[in-house]
Amino acid sequence: MEIIEIQKLIDALHQSSIDELEYQTEDIKLRLKRNGKKNVQYIEKEKQKVESFPVENLVTEVACTNQVEELKQVEANNVKEDLYEIKSPMVGTFYCSPSPGADSYVKVGQKVDKRTIVCVVEAMKLFNEIESEVEGEIVEVLVGNGDLVEYDQPMFLVRKK
């Protein structure tokens, strides 16, 4: 076995997570082992750090974190319950105005009624006017002008009256 081959085995041992490597042929038997002392000392230090944490505080902290996350989720659900999503009825390109220089059909904060045109979706060179299905106020425009929209993709959030 050449020195270069032995060096490659040593490098392979260092780059891997194994602690011991044994290589044997008819002519040679080679055993490579990492220095075990460093690993043992490292584990002992980690063990001391873990033992120094009071378990009661750790459990309380996790419980509080879970309660905060649950509260945030409940608040988010309550806010979303008041909102209605106007979704794209087809795949196409979203346009917020009838022509490039014209004003947008609707803006955030604007009141809409049923049948108010909110945008245009172009599909196969046909421009389809999309109407609001509810009365309320536009809270958010979820799509940018000229963006591609998928079928059933939310485009607007409307706070119902």
Backbone as ProteinMPNN parsed JSONL, in Angstrom:
{"seq_chain_A": "MEIIEIQKLIDALHQSSIDELEYQTEDIKLRLKRNGKKNVQYIEKEKQKVESFPVENLVTEVACTNQVEELKQVEANNVKEDLYEIKSPMVGTFYCSPSPGADSYVKVGQKVDKRTIVCVVEAMKLFNEIESEVEGEIVEVLVGNGDLVEYDQPMFLVRKK", "coords_chain_A": {"N_chain_A": [[0.856, -1.177, 0.0], [0.572, 2.168, -0.833], [1.847, 5.333, 0.396], [0.304, 7.493, -0.365], [-2.22, 6.36, -0.736], [-2.8, 5.631, 1.897], [-2.919, 8.169, 3.04], [-5.198, 9.139, 1.729], [-7.146, 7.496, 2.884], [-6.99, 8.399, 5.532], [-7.83, 11.058, 5.19], [-10.436, 10.538, 4.332], [-11.5, 9.461, 6.667], [-11.399, 11.699, 8.376], [-13.232, 13.395, 7.112], [-15.602, 12.106, 7.375], [-18.263, 10.881, 9.541], [-17.556, 8.732, 11.011], [-15.775, 6.933, 13.601], [-13.808, 5.047, 13.584], [-11.753, 3.141, 11.382], [-11.115, 0.268, 9.596], [-8.944, -1.464, 7.534], [-8.14, -4.1, 5.415], [-6.052, -6.26, 3.612], [-4.521, -9.003, 1.774], [-1.824, -8.506, 2.097], [-1.541, -6.417, 3.937], [-2.621, -4.93, 7.005], [-4.562, -2.398, 8.231], [-5.446, -0.061, 10.656], [-7.318, 2.659, 11.524], [-8.029, 5.123, 13.873], [-9.961, 7.576, 15.477], [-8.956, 10.115, 17.828], [-10.132, 9.446, 20.916], [-10.391, 10.928, 23.298], [-10.986, 13.692, 23.003], [-13.615, 13.679, 22.014], [-14.989, 12.535, 24.198], [-14.561, 14.446, 26.208], [-15.867, 16.643, 25.118], [-18.524, 15.788, 25.026], [-19.01, 15.503, 27.749], [-18.89, 18.181, 28.586], [-21.09, 19.236, 27.224], [-23.074, 17.759, 28.487], [-22.956, 18.792, 31.078], [-23.81, 21.398, 30.633], [-26.464, 21.006, 29.826], [-27.546, 19.843, 32.116], [-27.497, 21.998, 33.847], [-29.684, 23.597, 33.356], [-32.745, 24.596, 34.76], [-35.431, 22.416, 34.924], [-38.132, 23.018, 35.381], [-38.475, 25.723, 34.612], [-37.934, 25.532, 31.901], [-40.038, 23.944, 30.896], [-42.252, 25.603, 31.487], [-41.659, 27.782, 29.886], [-41.902, 26.718, 27.289], [-44.618, 26.045, 27.326], [-45.785, 28.602, 27.538], [-44.936, 29.702, 25.118], [-46.308, 28.07, 23.294], [-48.958, 28.806, 23.94], [-48.982, 31.493, 23.165], [-48.542, 31.215, 20.415], [-50.884, 29.819, 19.706], [-52.808, 31.769, 20.345], [-52.145, 33.794, 18.518], [-52.769, 32.433, 16.167], [-55.539, 32.067, 16.451], [-56.382, 34.754, 16.449], [-55.597, 35.459, 13.843], [-57.276, 33.782, 12.355], [-59.781, 34.856, 13.077], [-59.616, 37.396, 11.921], [-59.406, 36.684, 9.221], [-61.876, 35.495, 8.827], [-63.663, 37.564, 8.485], [-63.036, 38.476, 6.023], [-63.388, 38.306, 2.478], [-62.403, 36.426, -0.298], [-61.768, 37.393, -3.556], [-61.566, 35.455, -6.283], [-59.661, 34.237, -9.093], [-61.41, 33.248, -11.964], [-60.275, 31.807, -13.945], [-57.295, 30.759, -15.762], [-54.861, 33.123, -16.586], [-53.778, 36.465, -17.566], [-53.485, 39.046, -15.246], [-54.982, 42.219, -15.098], [-55.205, 45.448, -13.794], [-56.499, 47.647, -14.762], [-58.53, 49.058, -17.454], [-57.03, 49.844, -19.673], [-53.544, 50.488, -20.498], [-52.847, 53.204, -19.656], [-54.947, 54.026, -18.097], [-56.948, 54.615, -15.069], [-56.992, 52.413, -12.195], [-59.401, 49.787, -11.788], [-60.324, 49.279, -9.166], [-59.236, 50.33, -5.878], [-57.266, 49.933, -2.866], [-59.194, 50.258, 0.034], [-61.396, 51.217, -1.24], [-64.944, 51.163, -1.668], [-66.998, 48.482, -2.72], [-69.652, 47.089, -4.672], [-71.908, 44.342, -5.308], [-71.33, 43.038, -8.463], [-69.581, 45.073, -9.228], [-66.932, 45.915, -11.323], [-63.762, 44.626, -10.847], [-61.329, 43.935, -11.95], [-59.496, 42.829, -14.9], [-59.06, 39.779, -16.581], [-56.971, 38.4, -18.867], [-57.318, 35.908, -21.224], [-56.294, 33.808, -23.684], [-56.286, 35.888, -25.643], [-58.701, 37.081, -25.09], [-60.417, 39.433, -23.178], [-61.555, 39.277, -20.015], [-63.907, 40.578, -17.898], [-63.818, 40.841, -14.442], [-66.029, 40.566, -11.797], [-67.035, 41.841, -8.583], [-68.238, 39.711, -6.065], [-69.433, 40.244, -3.727], [-70.643, 42.745, -1.379], [-68.694, 45.352, -0.018], [-65.483, 46.422, 1.283], [-62.418, 46.975, -0.372], [-59.619, 45.417, 0.846], [-57.088, 44.417, 0.354], [-54.958, 44.102, -2.473], [-53.943, 41.316, -4.048], [-52.47, 40.59, -6.234], [-50.195, 41.614, -8.764], [-50.192, 44.093, -11.401], [-50.281, 42.765, -14.63], [-49.378, 40.303, -13.852], [-49.324, 36.706, -13.968], [-52.147, 34.698, -13.348], [-53.54, 31.917, -11.637], [-56.13, 29.418, -11.957], [-58.674, 29.841, -9.604], [-57.087, 31.314, -7.904], [-56.574, 33.592, -5.274], [-57.261, 37.058, -5.715], [-58.071, 39.495, -4.669], [-58.758, 40.836, -1.4], [-61.663, 41.314, 0.391], [-63.43, 43.145, 2.746], [-66.362, 42.194, 4.075], [-69.608, 43.792, 4.087]], "CA_chain_A": [[0.0, 0.0, 0.0], [1.341, 3.403, -0.975], [1.597, 6.4, 1.37], [-0.794, 8.319, -0.898], [-3.463, 5.651, -0.443], [-3.032, 5.759, 3.339], [-3.336, 9.558, 3.266], [-6.587, 9.242, 1.273], [-7.979, 6.871, 3.909], [-7.009, 9.318, 6.677], [-8.71, 12.171, 4.809], [-11.816, 10.039, 4.326], [-11.902, 9.335, 8.063], [-11.627, 13.05, 8.906], [-14.4, 14.016, 6.482], [-16.814, 11.354, 7.689], [-18.677, 10.907, 10.944], [-17.139, 7.494, 11.675], [-14.67, 7.1, 14.546], [-12.787, 4.024, 13.402], [-11.718, 2.557, 10.046], [-10.204, -0.871, 9.515], [-8.735, -1.845, 6.145], [-7.288, -5.285, 5.43], [-5.836, -7.047, 2.399], [-3.637, -10.136, 2.059], [-0.489, -8.028, 2.437], [-1.474, -5.376, 4.96], [-3.779, -4.674, 7.867], [-4.45, -1.007, 8.665], [-6.544, 0.345, 11.531], [-7.274, 4.088, 11.842], [-8.999, 5.433, 14.921], [-9.909, 8.96, 15.951], [-8.597, 10.298, 19.227], [-11.38, 9.386, 21.667], [-10.452, 11.825, 24.449], [-11.67, 14.949, 22.675], [-15.053, 13.429, 21.934], [-15.517, 12.306, 25.539], [-14.566, 15.719, 26.923], [-16.902, 17.486, 24.522], [-19.82, 15.286, 25.467], [-19.162, 15.824, 29.164], [-19.209, 19.61, 28.71], [-22.474, 19.404, 26.797], [-23.925, 17.195, 29.516], [-22.995, 19.732, 32.192], [-24.646, 22.535, 30.247], [-27.856, 20.586, 29.822], [-27.973, 19.618, 33.488], [-27.574, 23.245, 34.591], [-30.959, 24.258, 33.119], [-33.84, 24.104, 35.595], [-36.448, 21.798, 34.085], [-39.416, 23.686, 35.571], [-38.498, 26.929, 33.785], [-37.957, 25.124, 30.508], [-41.388, 23.497, 30.583], [-43.112, 26.781, 31.524], [-41.365, 28.609, 28.722], [-42.495, 26.059, 26.131], [-46.066, 26.178, 27.443], [-46.127, 29.986, 27.21], [-44.731, 29.882, 23.684], [-47.424, 27.417, 22.617], [-50.163, 29.601, 24.146], [-48.867, 32.69, 22.331], [-48.749, 30.805, 19.028], [-52.302, 29.515, 19.549], [-53.524, 33.033, 20.368], [-51.913, 34.447, 17.228], [-53.505, 31.699, 15.152], [-56.956, 32.381, 16.641], [-56.582, 36.121, 15.971], [-55.493, 35.447, 12.382], [-58.495, 33.162, 11.842], [-60.876, 35.81, 13.256], [-59.465, 38.442, 10.916], [-59.691, 36.115, 7.906], [-63.289, 35.173, 8.718], [-64.372, 38.755, 8.041], [-62.594, 38.824, 4.681], [-63.815, 37.463, 1.368], [-61.415, 36.408, -1.373], [-62.221, 37.363, -4.941], [-60.615, 34.545, -6.92], [-59.662, 34.206, -10.549], [-62.209, 32.138, -12.482], [-59.557, 31.168, -15.055], [-55.864, 31.019, -15.884], [-54.646, 34.218, -17.522], [-52.972, 37.6, -17.126], [-54.264, 39.986, -14.439], [-54.812, 43.65, -15.366], [-56.001, 46.212, -12.825], [-57.181, 48.757, -15.436], [-58.994, 48.672, -18.788], [-55.963, 50.091, -20.644], [-52.303, 50.804, -19.784], [-52.784, 54.535, -19.059], [-56.173, 54.324, -17.352], [-56.976, 54.358, -13.628], [-57.361, 51.052, -11.787], [-60.821, 49.571, -11.533], [-60.524, 49.467, -7.727], [-58.04, 50.576, -5.072], [-57.419, 49.562, -1.462], [-60.029, 51.204, 0.764], [-62.572, 51.555, -2.042], [-66.151, 50.368, -1.45], [-67.484, 47.794, -3.916], [-70.947, 46.431, -4.604], [-71.978, 43.18, -6.186], [-71.258, 43.37, -9.893], [-68.56, 46.085, -9.513], [-65.786, 45.322, -12.014], [-62.566, 44.833, -10.037], [-60.139, 43.75, -12.776], [-59.66, 42.096, -16.149], [-58.137, 38.662, -16.765], [-56.848, 38.075, -20.286], [-57.062, 34.497, -21.511], [-56.364, 33.524, -25.124], [-56.596, 37.162, -26.318], [-60.01, 37.574, -24.686], [-60.353, 40.165, -21.918], [-62.721, 38.914, -19.217], [-64.098, 41.462, -16.754], [-64.113, 40.103, -13.214], [-66.889, 41.374, -10.939], [-67.094, 41.497, -7.165], [-69.392, 38.871, -5.75], [-69.956, 40.68, -2.427], [-70.531, 44.16, -1.051], [-67.723, 45.57, 1.043], [-64.362, 47.332, 1.06], [-61.183, 46.315, -0.796], [-58.627, 45.478, 1.915], [-55.761, 44.149, -0.192], [-54.823, 43.571, -3.824], [-52.963, 40.252, -3.864], [-51.793, 40.316, -7.497], [-49.681, 42.802, -9.429], [-50.617, 44.312, -12.781], [-49.505, 42.001, -15.599], [-48.995, 38.992, -13.305], [-50.116, 35.542, -14.349], [-52.964, 34.156, -12.269], [-54.012, 30.551, -11.815], [-57.53, 29.198, -11.646], [-59.029, 29.849, -8.183], [-56.086, 32.056, -7.126], [-57.121, 34.832, -4.71], [-56.718, 38.289, -6.305], [-58.437, 40.607, -3.79], [-59.422, 40.566, -0.13], [-62.739, 42.279, 0.59], [-64.106, 43.075, 4.049], [-67.798, 42.217, 3.792], [-70.469, 44.717, 4.838]], "C_chain_A": [[0.896, 1.232, 0.0], [0.957, 4.407, 0.117], [0.416, 7.255, 0.922], [-2.14, 7.664, -0.586], [-3.813, 5.746, 1.041], [-3.524, 7.165, 3.67], [-4.789, 9.764, 2.835], [-7.542, 8.623, 2.297], [-8.096, 7.761, 5.148], [-7.928, 10.501, 6.394], [-10.178, 11.744, 4.825], [-12.344, 9.902, 5.746], [-12.227, 10.702, 8.667], [-12.907, 13.676, 8.358], [-15.701, 13.294, 6.822], [-17.147, 11.468, 9.176], [-18.271, 9.633, 11.684], [-15.925, 7.747, 12.553], [-13.527, 6.129, 14.289], [-12.91, 3.427, 12.009], [-10.697, 1.431, 10.061], [-10.159, -1.331, 8.068], [-7.768, -3.02, 6.132], [-7.254, -5.918, 4.049], [-4.949, -8.225, 2.781], [-2.287, -9.662, 2.583], [-0.447, -7.119, 3.661], [-2.773, -5.329, 5.763], [-3.577, -3.286, 8.461], [-5.678, -0.666, 9.504], [-6.34, 1.803, 11.907], [-8.382, 4.378, 12.846], [-8.834, 6.888, 15.329], [-9.496, 8.986, 17.407], [-9.886, 10.4, 20.033], [-11.486, 10.389, 22.789], [-11.22, 13.096, 24.14], [-13.181, 14.744, 22.626], [-15.665, 13.251, 23.314], [-15.592, 13.616, 26.31], [-15.675, 16.622, 26.395], [-18.285, 17.057, 24.999], [-20.046, 15.618, 26.939], [-19.505, 17.295, 29.358], [-20.651, 19.863, 28.308], [-23.429, 18.891, 27.871], [-24.053, 18.145, 30.702], [-23.885, 20.915, 31.857], [-26.12, 22.164, 30.309], [-28.367, 20.403, 31.244], [-28.139, 20.917, 34.263], [-28.889, 23.998, 34.37], [-32.014, 23.717, 34.07], [-34.98, 23.62, 34.701], [-37.778, 22.534, 34.2], [-39.53, 24.91, 34.673], [-38.609, 26.58, 32.313], [-39.362, 24.726, 30.089], [-42.349, 24.677, 30.551], [-42.911, 27.636, 30.286], [-41.985, 28.016, 27.467], [-44.006, 26.209, 26.163], [-46.51, 27.587, 27.078], [-45.993, 30.234, 25.718], [-45.879, 29.266, 22.908], [-48.707, 28.224, 22.759], [-50.145, 30.85, 23.28], [-49.118, 32.333, 20.876], [-50.22, 30.492, 18.766], [-53.131, 30.794, 19.502], [-53.368, 33.769, 19.046], [-52.709, 33.766, 16.127], [-55.004, 31.989, 15.246], [-57.253, 33.783, 16.128], [-56.538, 36.176, 14.454], [-56.741, 34.837, 11.763], [-59.681, 34.108, 11.97], [-60.814, 36.91, 12.212], [-59.84, 37.907, 9.548], [-61.166, 35.787, 7.735], [-64.085, 36.36, 8.194], [-64.065, 39.092, 6.588], [-63.068, 37.8, 3.659], [-62.759, 37.553, 0.279], [-62.127, 36.422, -2.716], [-61.156, 36.586, -5.693], [-60.749, 34.589, -8.433], [-60.478, 33.009, -11.039], [-61.502, 31.361, -13.594], [-58.065, 31.444, -14.95], [-55.699, 32.141, -16.894], [-53.744, 35.287, -16.935], [-53.879, 38.619, -16.452], [-53.942, 41.416, -14.867], [-55.748, 44.421, -14.437], [-56.751, 47.374, -13.474], [-57.575, 48.327, -16.85], [-57.952, 48.894, -19.886], [-54.724, 50.553, -19.882], [-52.271, 52.17, -19.098], [-53.947, 54.878, -18.153], [-56.015, 54.036, -15.855], [-57.381, 52.91, -13.361], [-58.863, 50.967, -11.572], [-61.138, 49.827, -10.062], [-59.181, 49.692, -7.052], [-58.32, 50.125, -3.645], [-58.195, 50.662, -0.747], [-61.303, 51.569, 0.027], [-63.725, 50.603, -1.723], [-66.569, 49.747, -2.777], [-68.845, 47.189, -3.628], [-70.863, 45.147, -5.418], [-72.019, 43.704, -7.615], [-70.303, 44.519, -10.21], [-67.386, 45.386, -10.182], [-64.529, 45.657, -11.214], [-61.28, 44.685, -10.843], [-60.518, 43.07, -14.079], [-58.636, 40.966, -16.147], [-58.153, 38.305, -18.243], [-56.505, 36.601, -20.425], [-57.294, 34.272, -22.997], [-56.868, 34.735, -25.909], [-58.011, 37.663, -26.057], [-59.869, 38.225, -23.319], [-61.658, 39.938, -21.156], [-62.803, 39.827, -18.003], [-64.511, 40.627, -15.549], [-64.875, 41.037, -12.281], [-66.797, 40.904, -9.492], [-68.355, 40.693, -6.917], [-70.051, 39.276, -4.436], [-69.877, 42.196, -2.322], [-69.521, 44.302, 0.071], [-66.648, 46.553, 0.64], [-63.13, 46.518, 0.669], [-60.138, 46.523, 0.296], [-57.225, 45.308, 1.348], [-55.884, 43.642, -1.616], [-53.666, 42.58, -3.76], [-52.12, 39.969, -5.104], [-51.34, 41.63, -8.116], [-50.152, 42.889, -10.869], [-49.692, 43.558, -13.733], [-49.057, 40.639, -15.099], [-49.892, 37.895, -13.862], [-50.897, 35.071, -13.129], [-53.417, 32.754, -12.647], [-55.511, 30.498, -11.536], [-57.702, 29.139, -10.133], [-57.986, 30.54, -7.305], [-56.72, 33.325, -6.571], [-56.439, 36.06, -5.322], [-56.957, 39.496, -5.403], [-58.969, 40.058, -2.472], [-60.422, 41.691, 0.099], [-63.326, 42.066, 1.981], [-65.592, 43.236, 3.774], [-68.504, 43.246, 4.649], [-71.275, 43.962, 5.832]], "O_chain_A": [[1.864, 1.308, 0.756], [-0.132, 4.33, 0.686], [-0.385, 7.69, 1.75], [-3.091, 8.349, -0.213], [-4.977, 5.92, 1.4], [-4.434, 7.335, 4.481], [-5.532, 10.485, 3.5], [-8.619, 9.162, 2.548], [-9.169, 7.866, 5.743], [-8.714, 10.901, 7.252], [-11.048, 12.489, 5.274], [-13.512, 10.195, 6.003], [-13.216, 10.845, 9.385], [-13.591, 14.41, 9.071], [-16.785, 13.824, 6.578], [-16.408, 12.071, 9.954], [-18.604, 9.468, 12.858], [-15.139, 8.658, 12.291], [-12.402, 6.362, 14.729], [-14.015, 3.227, 11.505], [-9.556, 1.617, 10.486], [-11.197, -1.561, 7.446], [-6.706, -2.963, 6.753], [-8.286, -6.09, 3.4], [-4.655, -8.432, 3.958], [-1.672, -10.33, 3.415], [0.572, -7.054, 4.35], [-3.854, -5.644, 5.267], [-2.566, -3.016, 9.109], [-6.809, -0.949, 9.109], [-5.337, 2.161, 12.524], [-9.52, 3.936, 12.687], [-7.717, 7.374, 15.504], [-9.663, 8.005, 18.131], [-10.654, 11.345, 19.851], [-12.603, 10.688, 23.212], [-12.034, 13.532, 24.953], [-13.935, 15.563, 23.149], [-16.752, 13.766, 23.576], [-16.581, 13.872, 26.996], [-16.346, 17.297, 27.176], [-19.117, 17.899, 25.337], [-21.157, 15.976, 27.33], [-20.33, 17.626, 30.209], [-21.36, 20.618, 28.973], [-24.464, 19.504, 28.137], [-25.136, 18.288, 31.269], [-24.637, 21.385, 32.71], [-26.935, 22.945, 30.8], [-29.502, 20.771, 31.546], [-28.865, 20.937, 35.258], [-29.189, 24.937, 35.108], [-32.171, 22.501, 34.183], [-35.434, 24.349, 33.819], [-38.49, 22.662, 33.204], [-40.564, 25.119, 34.038], [-39.306, 27.262, 31.562], [-39.826, 25.135, 29.025], [-43.193, 24.743, 29.658], [-43.869, 28.149, 29.708], [-42.545, 28.754, 26.656], [-44.619, 26.474, 25.128], [-47.51, 27.754, 26.38], [-46.837, 30.898, 25.117], [-46.378, 29.872, 21.96], [-49.476, 28.323, 21.803], [-51.173, 31.231, 22.72], [-49.822, 33.057, 20.171], [-50.751, 30.859, 17.718], [-54.061, 30.895, 18.702], [-54.338, 34.306, 18.511], [-53.263, 34.432, 15.253], [-55.666, 32.141, 14.219], [-58.258, 33.993, 15.449], [-57.352, 36.864, 13.837], [-57.22, 35.329, 10.741], [-60.513, 34.165, 11.065], [-61.845, 37.316, 11.676], [-60.519, 38.592, 8.783], [-61.668, 35.798, 6.611], [-65.094, 36.166, 7.517], [-64.76, 39.908, 5.982], [-63.138, 36.602, 3.933], [-62.275, 38.642, -0.032], [-62.979, 35.577, -2.988], [-59.995, 36.991, -5.744], [-61.8, 34.929, -8.977], [-60.264, 31.885, -10.586], [-62.041, 30.389, -14.123], [-57.631, 32.266, -14.143], [-56.33, 32.118, -17.951], [-53.041, 35.061, -15.949], [-54.907, 39.011, -17.003], [-52.774, 41.785, -14.987], [-56.927, 44.092, -14.311], [-57.559, 48.026, -12.813], [-57.033, 47.361, -17.386], [-57.98, 48.216, -20.914], [-54.838, 50.971, -18.729], [-51.694, 52.271, -18.015], [-53.933, 55.923, -17.501], [-55.103, 53.329, -15.428], [-58.026, 52.268, -14.19], [-59.511, 51.952, -11.218], [-62.11, 50.513, -9.746], [-58.132, 49.305, -7.568], [-59.476, 49.954, -3.258], [-57.897, 51.847, -0.9], [-62.202, 52.173, 0.613], [-63.523, 49.404, -1.532], [-66.507, 50.391, -3.824], [-69.153, 46.824, -2.493], [-69.883, 44.898, -6.12], [-72.678, 44.702, -7.909], [-70.216, 44.915, -11.372], [-66.894, 44.378, -9.675], [-64.258, 46.824, -10.933], [-60.249, 45.243, -10.468], [-61.685, 42.773, -14.334], [-57.484, 41.165, -15.759], [-59.192, 37.957, -18.804], [-55.544, 36.108, -19.834], [-58.388, 34.525, -23.502], [-57.77, 34.614, -26.739], [-58.473, 38.58, -26.736], [-59.276, 37.647, -22.408], [-62.728, 40.355, -21.599], [-61.892, 39.856, -17.176], [-65.431, 39.813, -15.626], [-64.434, 42.152, -12.005], [-66.521, 39.737, -9.213], [-69.408, 40.968, -7.493], [-71.091, 38.734, -4.063], [-69.148, 42.849, -3.068], [-69.484, 43.49, 0.995], [-66.854, 47.405, -0.224], [-62.828, 45.5, 1.292], [-59.807, 47.659, 0.636], [-56.284, 45.964, 1.795], [-56.78, 42.863, -1.939], [-52.537, 42.96, -3.452], [-51.163, 39.197, -5.04], [-52.028, 42.644, -8.002], [-50.473, 41.873, -11.486], [-48.47, 43.69, -13.657], [-48.42, 39.89, -15.841], [-51.059, 38.123, -14.182], [-50.373, 35.049, -12.015], [-53.645, 32.449, -13.817], [-56.081, 31.42, -10.953], [-56.942, 28.449, -9.454], [-58.0, 30.368, -6.086], [-57.347, 34.07, -7.324], [-55.215, 36.111, -5.438], [-56.142, 40.418, -5.371], [-59.55, 38.974, -2.421], [-60.078, 42.869, 0.014], [-63.676, 40.946, 2.351], [-66.034, 44.282, 3.299], [-68.087, 43.546, 5.768], [-72.064, 44.556, 6.566]]}, "name": "protein", "num_of_chains": 1, "seq": "MEIIEIQKLIDALHQSSIDELEYQTEDIKLRLKRNGKKNVQYIEKEKQKVESFPVENLVTEVACTNQVEELKQVEANNVKEDLYEIKSPMVGTFYCSPSPGADSYVKVGQKVDKRTIVCVVEAMKLFNEIESEVEGEIVEVLVGNGDLVEYDQPMFLVRKK"}
